[in-house]
Amino acid sequence: MNLEDILDLDTGLKYKVYHEFTEYYELSFFQKKNELNSEVEKNTLPLLEEEYSDGIGELIYNDDDEIVFDPNQEIEEGDNSLKVKRIYTSKTFINKIKGKIIEYMESGDGEELEDIIEWLGVYPSHCGFEDLCEKIDCDFDMIEEKEFLIINNKEVEGSKLLWYTFNEIDYEEQNIFFEKDV
């Protein structure tokens, strides 16, 4: 968002702030849930090979704390990403960020909110907006959070997958934007 547009916003209003954080991976593995039978008996499933379970993600564990998989479902592989979308409300964010914009404009050059965020030393992360609020000392309340995998350029809610892992992070990005809370 353009800094001049932010400076024109009404500081007396409460705003909804949207934070989207995406991690892009070079390699990932996953299994989709069986639509006909989404419940699996984890203690009867075979062990998952280590090449699939290495990395970060959400896996299935049996009662012996071993990683398992559904042998009746294909293990899929791809270059996918993980996106976390959070919505916050804040009464003080606009006022506080305006102060930082004015300070930044006196010493830096840039025209977008991302320039301020970088100048403040807030880097893309799952908690990027919370980190920004800590830096500028403003209030916030998280009102919604959703996690998606982006598979073949389509958002898929994590709940639609049986398990997934990501390896070899390529890069990450975040977007923060806001609107009046009605």
N, C-alpha and C positions, 0 to 999 in steps of 0.2 A: 504494500500500500504506500502511496506517495506521502511524504512527510508533510507537505503543505496541506493536503487533505486532512491529515490527522490533527494538525494545528487548528483547523476550522471546526472540529467537533465540539459539542457541548459537554463540558466537564461535569455538569450537574446531573447527568443521566447515568443510569446503570447500563452496562454493556455486556453482551454475550461475546465471548472470545473463543474462536475456533483454532485449535492447534492440531495440525496433521504432521506426523513424523513418519518417514518412510526409510526403510533400510533396503538396499538393493543387493542381492546376492548373486554370485556367479554360479552357485550350485545348490540345489535343494532337493529333498526327497519327501514324499508324502503319500498317504493313502486316503482316498475319499471314503466317507461312510457309505455302507451298503444301504441304499434307499429302502430296500425291502426289509432289511433286518439291521437297524442301526445300533442295536445293543449286542455286544460281544462278551463272551465269558472269558475274561482276561487270563484266568488260570489254566485254560485249556489251549491257549495259543502258543505257537512255537516262538523261540527266541529270535529276535531281529539281529541280523548280521551287523557287526560294528561299523562297517563302512557307511551304513544308513543312519546309524544313531549318533555319529560323531557330529558335534556342533551344538547349536542352540535350537530350541523349539519346544514343542509339546509332544511327549511320547506316552505310550501305554506301558504301565508296569503291572506285573502280576504280584501276588501276595508275598513272593520271595524277593521283591524289589529288582526283578529282572525285566529288561525291555523286551516286549513282545510285539507281534504284528499279526494281521489277519491274512492267512495264506490263500483265502478265497478272493482277495482283492489285489489288483495290480499295484505294485510299488511304482509310482511315477517319479520322474526326474525332470528338472527344468531350471531355467534361470528365472527365479521368481523374487518377489519382494514381500516385505511385511510392512503394513501400514497401521498405525494407531491413530485414531481420531478421538479427540477429547473436546468437550465443550465446557467452558467455565463461565461464571458470571463474576463481575467485578464492578464496584462502585468507584474505586480509586484509580483503576488502571489508566484511563485516558488522561487524567490530571497528572499522574506521575510520569507517564511516558512523554507527555508534552514538555515537562521540565527537562527531561533528558534530551529531547529533540532540540530544544533551544540551546542547551549546553553543547551538543554535538555540532550544530550548525555554526557555532562560533569557532570551533576548532577542527572540524573535519569536512570532508566533501562527500556527498552522497545524497540521494534523493528518496530512497526507499526504506521502509521499516527494517528490512533485512540488514541494511547498512548500520543502523543503530544497534540492532541485536548483536552483530559481529563486534562493533566498537565496544559494547559493554562486556564482551567476552563470554557471551552465551552461545554455546555451540549446539548443533542439532542433537537432540536426544529425546528419549521417551518423555522426559519431564521438562522439555524446553521452555514452555510457558511458565511453569512453576519456578524454574531457575531465573527466568526474566523477572518475575514478580519479586523474587528474593533480592535481586540486584537493585530494583527500583523501589523496594519497600512498599508494595501495594497488596491489598487484600484480593482473595479469589476463593471461589467455591467451584469444585468440579461437579457438574450436573449430569454428565454422560460420558461414557467411554466405550469405544468399540474397537475391536482388533480384526483386521482383515489380512488375508493373504492375497496377493495379486498374482494370479496364475493365468498365463496366456492373455495378459492385459485385461483381465476381468477380476473385480473384487469378489472374494469368496470369504464369508465369515468363517472364523476358525472353528466354530461349532459344526460346520459341514464336513470337517475333516476328521478322520480317525486319529491321525498323528501327522506331524511334520517336523523336519529338521532343516536348518540352513547352515551352510558352510561358506567360507571364503567371501566375506563381505566386500562388495565392490565400492559402494559409496552410500552416503545417507544425506537426507535433506529434510527440512521442516518448513512449513508454511503457517503463519499466524495471521489471522484476519478477524475482524470483529464487526458487530452491528448493534444498534440500540436494542436493549432488552425491553420488549413490550409487555 
